[in-house]
Amino acid sequence: MESTRIDRWLWAVRLTKTRPDAAQACRGGHVRINDKPAKASATVVPGDQVRARVGDKTRIVEVVRVIQKRVGAADAATCFIDRTPPPPADVPIARRDRGAGRPTKRERRVLDQFRSQN
């Protein structure tokens, strides 16, 4: 069966910009293969589920094809199936006008209630 290192695969399918970035994500515990922490040298095979935190987003992808060299973006997109859930709907954010002064007691209660719900 064909397999490759996870850091090499993450770089090849363009989930990380460089291979050292992928290795550092693995060392930092930001990469999991089938819900198990992955070292940079862990192997990945077709059918594996890879969860990687890249920047501020967590990507969940299923490996379809294993590649070892970086390819074009169109070819890289065919190597995995993106299972990342869509971002949550926009949550209303309470905003105050700049220079409006301190919040009133009623506004503080509303803010506290909003914070306790989230």
ABEGO torsion letter per residue (X at the ends): XBBBBAAAAAAAAGABABAAAAAAAAAAGABBBGGBBBBAABBBBBGBBBBBBBEABBBBBBBABBBABBBBAAAAAAABBBABBBBBBBBBBBBBBBGAEBBBAAAAAAAAAAAAAX
